[in-house]
């Protein structure tokens, strides 16, 4: 058996065998099967949390998704980002004719065949996302989204040999160093903290012989962190929510309303001009956002009508209303949910699938409404100063 991509550690009387994999590599899946069958471990640890484990076990999960509930719970943006990120891995896997995460599927199946205990060793993905998002700042968020979207729609193919090279330690460390320079705080939550979490879960796994199947990017960190003790509760804490967005969210509409009210009191015609400006800028940009997502005409109209009102209430968002109207007139069919994972790999698919179109309508309407708020607010201030010099 080739020892390439395999790390062996003896710790506290346990033999720990770590397999570093590429998540869309056929060779990785084959190696996982070979190692588990040969070693016959007491426990198999996999780089999955319960949410991702359930999605692997239940491939028809999208068919059961309640899109109404997602829109009402304000999770449209999160779901859209999740879908688009997963599409990148799926596109690579499709290129090589295997399932995304095939090595994890193989590890689960082999553990069952060997009667080995299965340990889900990764941190909850929602916790990881929350810690990433809170740590990169506003411009970091914008840069990160740009990088993600750019990589997803990059159609350049890579060879499986190139993919396998990612598992060489020198190249991997070089990649992580570049990654750290671009997004130092992102690497902390995405790689470093999960290295610590994975290491602790692997070390605490029952049995004398443990096989751990993890992405190659985590192997260097796990080799270091497995010799230390880590507090899993501390690593699983959600970051405290900043009060700044809520304060700003209420301060802007209060300021806008106060300016318009005072202008109306001192100069009713100028106040009327401000009001019309607010309605037109907000409504028009929100409607443009909905139209860009090919929304139903009444959903576009809803965006125009609701945006000037929702922009003055942080508890509301125009996109939710336009999305719900779209759902009323263009309810997704079962076929849309079934084809969802295939459709998200292209721009055409994103816009043509009725599920992702609703998500796009919610997101683009809200973006348009936000632009309208800034432009409309600036125009209200302009009118105010012109009349009260």
C-alpha positions in Angstrom: 0.0 0.0 0.0 1.3 3.5 -0.9 2.0 5.7 2.1 1.6 8.8 0.0 -0.9 11.3 1.7 -0.9 9.1 4.8 0.3 10.4 8.2 0.8 8.0 11.1 0.9 9.3 14.7 1.2 7.3 18.0 -0.3 9.1 20.9 -1.3 7.9 24.4 -1.3 4.3 23.3 -3.4 5.0 20.2 -2.4 4.5 16.6 -3.8 7.4 14.5 -3.7 7.1 10.7 -4.6 10.4 8.9 -5.5 10.3 5.2 -5.1 13.7 3.5 -7.6 13.9 0.6 -8.7 16.1 -2.2 -12.5 16.4 -2.0 -13.2 15.7 -5.7 -10.5 13.1 -6.3 -11.2 9.5 -7.4 -7.7 8.5 -6.2 -8.5 9.8 -2.7 -11.7 7.8 -2.5 -9.9 4.6 -3.6 -7.1 5.2 -1.1 -9.6 5.6 1.7 -11.2 2.3 0.9 -7.9 0.5 0.7 -6.6 1.9 4.0 -9.7 1.2 6.1 -9.9 -2.4 4.7 -6.3 -3.0 5.4 -6.0 -1.3 8.8 -9.4 -2.4 10.2 -9.6 0.4 12.7 -11.9 0.6 15.8 -13.0 4.1 14.7 -13.2 6.1 11.5 -13.3 9.9 11.8 -14.5 12.0 8.9 -14.3 15.7 8.2 -18.0 16.2 8.4 -20.5 17.7 10.8 -24.0 16.4 11.3 -25.6 18.8 8.8 -23.2 17.7 6.0 -23.5 14.1 7.1 -27.3 14.2 6.7 -27.0 15.9 3.3 -24.7 13.0 2.1 -27.1 10.3 3.5 -30.1 12.1 2.1 -29.4 13.2 -1.4 -33.0 14.2 -2.0 -32.8 16.9 0.7 -33.5 19.8 -1.8 -36.8 18.2 -2.8 -38.0 18.7 0.8 -36.9 22.3 1.1 -39.6 24.8 2.2 -38.7 27.8 0.1 -41.5 29.9 1.7 -39.9 29.3 5.1 -36.5 30.2 3.9 -37.7 33.5 2.6 -39.7 34.3 5.7 -36.7 33.4 8.0 -34.4 35.8 6.1 -32.1 32.9 5.0 -32.3 33.5 1.2 -28.8 35.1 1.0 -27.2 32.4 3.1 -28.8 29.6 1.1 -27.8 31.2 -2.2 -24.2 31.5 -1.1 -24.2 27.9 0.1 -25.6 26.7 -3.2 -23.1 28.6 -5.2 -20.1 27.5 -3.2 -21.2 23.8 -3.4 -21.6 24.2 -7.1 -17.9 24.8 -7.6 -17.0 21.5 -6.0 -19.8 19.7 -7.8 -18.5 21.1 -11.2 -15.0 19.7 -10.5 -16.5 16.4 -9.4 -18.6 16.2 -12.5 -15.5 16.8 -14.6 -13.8 13.7 -13.1 -17.0 11.6 -13.1 -17.4 11.2 -9.4 -19.6 12.5 -6.6 -18.5 15.6 -4.5 -17.1 14.3 -1.3 -16.8 10.7 -2.6 -13.9 10.0 -0.2 -16.2 10.9 2.7 -19.0 8.7 1.3 -16.4 5.9 0.9 -15.2 6.4 4.5 -18.7 6.1 5.9 -19.5 3.0 3.8 -16.2 1.3 4.7 -16.7 2.1 8.4 -20.1 0.4 8.3 -18.6 -2.7 6.5 -15.8 -3.0 9.1 -18.2 -2.4 12.0 -16.0 0.5 13.0 -17.5 3.4 15.0 -18.1 6.6 12.9 -17.1 9.9 14.4 -18.2 13.2 12.8 -15.1 15.2 13.6 -15.7 18.6 12.1 -17.2 21.7 13.6 -20.8 22.7 12.7 -20.6 24.5 9.4 -23.0 27.3 10.5 -20.6 28.1 13.4 -17.7 28.2 11.0 -19.6 30.5 8.6 -20.6 32.8 11.5 -17.1 33.1 12.8 -15.7 33.7 9.3 -18.3 36.4 8.6 -17.8 38.2 11.8 -14.1 38.3 11.5 -13.4 39.7 8.0 -15.0 43.1 8.2 -17.1 44.9 5.6 -14.4 45.2 2.8 -13.3 41.7 3.6 -16.8 40.4 3.0 -17.0 42.2 -0.3 -13.6 40.9 -1.4 -14.5 37.4 -0.2 -17.7 37.3 -2.1 -16.0 38.6 -5.3 -13.4 35.8 -5.0 -16.0 33.1 -4.4 -18.2 34.2 -7.3 -15.2 34.6 -9.6 -13.9 31.1 -8.8 -17.4 29.5 -9.3 -17.9 30.8 -12.8 -14.3 30.2 -13.9 -14.8 27.5 -16.6 -11.1 26.5 -16.8 -10.7 22.7 -16.3 -7.8 21.3 -14.3 -6.4 17.8 -14.6 -6.7 15.2 -11.9 -2.9 15.1 -11.7 -2.9 18.8 -10.9 -5.6 18.1 -8.3 -3.4 15.4 -6.7 -0.5 17.8 -6.5 -2.5 19.9 -4.1 -1.8 17.2 -1.6 2.0 17.7 -1.6 3.0 19.4 1.7 5.3 22.1 0.1 2.7 23.3 -2.4 -0.1 23.1 0.2 1.9 25.2 2.7 2.7 27.7 0.0 -1.0 28.0 -0.9 -2.0 28.5 2.8 0.6 31.2 3.1 -0.9 33.1 0.1 -4.3 32.5 1.6 -3.2 34.0 4.9 -1.9 37.1 3.2 -5.3 37.8 1.4 -7.6 36.8 4.3 -5.7 36.3 7.5 -8.8 36.3 9.7 -10.6 34.0 7.3 -7.9 31.4 7.6 -8.1 31.5 11.4 -11.8 30.4 11.3 -11.7 28.3 8.2 -8.4 26.4 8.7 -6.7 27.0 12.1 -9.7 26.6 14.4 -11.0 23.6 12.5 -7.5 22.0 12.7 -7.8 22.3 16.5 -11.3 21.0 16.5 -10.6 18.1 14.2 -7.4 17.2 16.2 -9.3 17.1 19.5 -12.1 15.0 18.1 -9.7 12.5 16.5 -7.6 12.3 19.7 -10.7 11.7 21.8 -12.2 9.1 19.4 -12.7 5.6 21.0 -10.4 2.6 20.3 -6.7 1.9 19.9 -6.6 2.3 16.1 -8.2 5.3 14.4 -8.4 6.3 10.8 -9.2 9.9 10.1 -10.2 11.1 6.6 -9.7 14.9 6.3 -9.0 17.4 3.5 -5.3 17.7 2.8 -5.3 21.4 3.9 -5.9 20.3 7.5 -3.1 17.7 7.8 -0.2 20.0 8.6 -2.3 21.8 11.3 -3.7 18.6 12.8 -0.2 17.1 13.1 0.8 20.0 15.4 -2.5 20.5 17.2 -3.1 16.9 18.1 -0.4 17.1 20.7 -2.2 19.9 22.5 -5.5 20.1 24.4 -8.3 22.2 23.0 -11.6 23.4 24.4 -14.3 22.2 22.0 -17.0 24.4 23.7 -14.9 27.5 23.2 -14.3 26.6 19.5 -18.0 26.1 19.0 -19.1 29.4 20.4 -20.9 31.8 18.0 -19.3 35.2 17.9 -21.2 37.9 19.8 -23.3 40.0 17.4 -22.1 43.6 17.0 -24.6 46.3 18.0 -23.3 48.6 15.4 -25.4 47.3 12.4 -28.6 47.6 14.5 -27.7 51.1 15.7 -26.9 52.2 12.2 -29.9 50.4 10.8 -32.2 52.5 13.1 -30.1 55.8 13.0 -30.4 56.2 9.2 -34.2 56.0 8.9 -34.6 58.2 12.0 -32.3 60.8 10.5 -34.1 60.7 7.1 -37.5 61.0 8.7 -36.4 63.9 10.9 -34.9 65.7 7.9 -38.1 65.3 5.8 -40.4 66.2 8.8 -38.4 69.4 9.6 -38.3 70.4 5.9 -42.1 69.8 5.6 -42.6 72.1 8.6 -40.4 74.9 7.3 -41.0 74.5 3.5 -43.8 72.1 2.5 -42.8 72.1 -1.2 -39.2 71.2 -0.4 -40.5 68.4 1.9 -42.7 67.1 -0.9 -39.6 67.1 -3.2 -37.7 65.1 -0.6 -40.5 62.6 -0.2 -40.8 62.0 -3.9 -37.1 61.6 -4.3 -37.0 59.0 -1.5 -39.9 57.0 -3.1 -38.5 57.2 -6.6 -34.9 56.3 -5.8 -35.8 53.5 -3.4 -38.6 52.1 -5.5 -36.8 52.3 -8.8 -33.5 50.6 -7.7 -35.4 47.9 -5.9 -37.6 47.3 -8.9 -34.5 47.2 -11.1 -33.0 44.6 -8.8 -36.1 42.4 -9.1 -36.2 42.9 -12.9 -32.6 41.8 -13.2 -33.6 38.5 -11.6 -36.5 38.2 -14.1 -39.2 38.6 -11.5 -42.9 38.4 -12.2 -44.2 41.9 -13.1 -46.2 42.1 -9.9 -43.1 41.1 -7.9 -41.3 44.0 -9.6 -44.2 46.3 -8.7 -44.2 45.0 -5.1 -40.5 45.8 -4.9 -41.1 49.4 -6.1 -44.0 50.0 -3.6 -42.5 48.3 -0.5 -38.8 49.5 -0.8 -39.5 53.2 0.3 -41.3 51.9 3.3 -39.0 48.9 4.2 -36.0 51.2 4.0 -37.3 53.1 6.9 -37.8 50.0 9.0 -34.7 47.7 9.7 -37.1 44.9 10.6 -38.4 44.8 7.0 -36.8 44.1 3.6 -38.3 44.7 0.2 -36.8 41.5 -1.1 -38.8 39.3 1.2 -42.1 40.8 -0.1 -41.1 40.6 -3.8 -39.8 37.0 -3.2 -43.1 35.9 -1.6 -45.1 37.5 -4.5 -42.9 35.6 -7.0 -43.6 32.4 -5.1 -47.3 33.0 -5.3 -47.3 33.4 -9.1 -44.3 31.1 -10.0 -44.2 28.4 -7.4 -41.2 26.0 -8.0 -42.1 22.5 -9.1 -40.6 19.3 -7.8 -38.4 19.2 -11.0 -36.9 22.5 -10.0 -35.8 21.1 -6.6 -34.5 17.9 -8.2 -32.3 19.8 -10.7 -31.2 22.4 -8.2 -27.7 21.0 -7.6 -27.1 20.8 -11.4 -28.5 24.2 -12.2 -26.4 26.2 -9.8 -23.2 25.5 -11.7 -24.1 28.1 -14.4 -25.5 31.6 -14.6 -28.2 30.3 -17.0 -29.2 27.6 -14.5 -29.3 30.1 -11.6 -31.7 32.3 -13.5 -33.8 29.6 -15.0 -34.4 27.4 -12.0 -37.5 28.7 -10.1 -36.0 28.1 -6.7 -32.8 30.0 -7.3 -34.7 32.7 -9.2 -36.7 33.4 -6.0 -33.5 33.7 -4.0 -32.0 36.0 -6.6 -35.1 38.2 -6.5 -34.8 38.5 -2.7 -31.1 39.3 -2.8 -31.0 41.6 -5.8 -34.2 43.5 -4.7 -32.5 44.1 -1.3 -29.3 45.2 -2.9 -31.3 47.6 -5.1 -33.2 49.0 -2.2 -29.9 49.6 -0.3 -28.5 51.5 -3.2 -31.7 53.5 -3.4 -31.5 54.3 0.3 -28.0 55.8 0.0 -28.8 57.7 -3.2 -32.2 58.9 -2.0 -30.8 59.8 1.4 -28.0 61.9 -0.2 -30.6 63.7 -2.4 -32.8 64.5 0.7 -29.7 66.0 2.4 -29.0 68.0 -0.8 -32.5 69.4 -0.9 -32.3 70.2 2.8 -29.1 72.3 2.5 -30.3 74.0 -0.7 -33.3 75.3 1.2 -31.7 76.1 4.6 -28.4 77.8 3.7 
